[in-house]
Amino acid sequence: MRESANPGPSITEKEVLEMVRRSTELLGIRLGEVSVRLPCNQTKMNRVQREVAEKLKAGGWLRVTSRRRIALTPKALADPRFFDRGDRIDVVQTATKQVTRVVSFETPQRGSRRIRFEWCWLLNDIGNILPAAARPDTSIGHKASAIVSFDSREWYLVRIQAD
């Protein structure tokens, strides 16, 4: 267990935000909003899924087999955001998070800091080609907070949570 009784050297809002931006923990928050799931059998697709499949096919990520099933292309197989699950294809991270504003920077207890911030989705190359119905809402500002603590040697990220 890390000891956080030591108040530690000062840490700035900017340094905490940099820890947040580098963290993989931030990636997991609300990840379902930027994921797409497509059945491999085209006859089982709804209208939006068909549109998504067409856009991904045009982008070179999907191909249609002779049996009217979708399959990943070599481009998609080399891309870690695409997963072939046998009966479906999952595409994750059609957008990334961008921290837009710091709401507060607090010291809730000796040796720790809390930063409350707002973030929004920023569409990536996949998200930009998707039909509007399959895109995350980029206009909404989401709220989250991060807690960092000092363990007698360095500051470390304890957790990030959606508010």
C-alpha angles and dihedrals in degrees: 000000000000116000115229102176090104108088089216129204117312117280123196131225088246092055092050091049090052089053088051093049092050094046122106087207091074089057093063097056110106091345091153089071091065099043129097125202120196127182110232090225106079092206089066094054124107121221095271093047090051090052091049091049091051092050092048090047091052088049091055098249099106137040132189118236125218088260092060092254124132120236136179119262122222087263091058093042088058092048115086091211093070124078127184106208095178098248095035143024120229123201115192131191104026085164139022131222122257119194105227107176143006110230099184143346113209142173103220093175139356111290098017139083132199123204120191114200145167125234138178138197118268112198116234129204092289096042091051093061097045121103114259093254091061098046126094115246105264094186096067119093110218123201129224140156135215129204122205127185137192119235100190091272110044147352115263135183112254098183148324119219136179113248 
